[in-house]
Amino acid sequence: MGETTGAIKGTARYRAANEHDVDALVQLVNAAYRPTATAAGWTHEAAIIEGPRITSSQLVDTLQAPNSVLLVAEVEGRIAGCIEVKATGDAAYIGTLAVSPSMQDRGLGKALLNEAEQFAIRRWNIGKAVMVVLSVRHELIDFYLRRGYTRTGELMRYPLDAGVGMPRDENLTIETLTRDIARD
């Protein structure tokens, strides 16, 4: 898979996650999305949503889902980040982008996003990426807009039945972003 950018260039290696990675990935995803206050990075949503972001059984389901891959970035032999990419018709769904709080602000999130997009092109010849983001996460939406994603205007209520935590605000919404990732 591809090389990274930024301060971690040449140090991250990518591979598909497997069942041996489940415990480490559950810990990583929950630390990135719902950390304790002392370990919080800029990507966390603990003030917005309570409860774990992912469980072991949910992660195993992701690993076993057809046309779905959870890519892992390893730095110095340790899992430092992950991202899901799933073929859904003519688009690649991108989700579960998580970077260890200690590795944030080093370009790994950008590199993982790029790796997921390129993976979708290589594996499925898909030219469009789609993701959903919490509508109140303006800094995160801005991150994706800087990467070429656009807002579709599609808003949905937070998926209470998805098992990814409970919103602290019952009116919480998610919005859809998309990007043309087709080769030039």
Secondary structure, 3 states (H helix, E strand, C coil): CCCCCHHHCCCEEEEECCHHHHHHHHHHHHHHHCCCHHHCCCCCCCCCEECCCCCHHHHHHHHHCCCEEEEEEEECCEEEEEEEEEEECCEEEEEEEEECHHHCCCCHHHHHHHHHHHHHHHHHCCCEEEEEEECCCHHHHHHHHHCCCEEEEEEEECCHHHCCCEECCCCCEEEEEEEECCCC
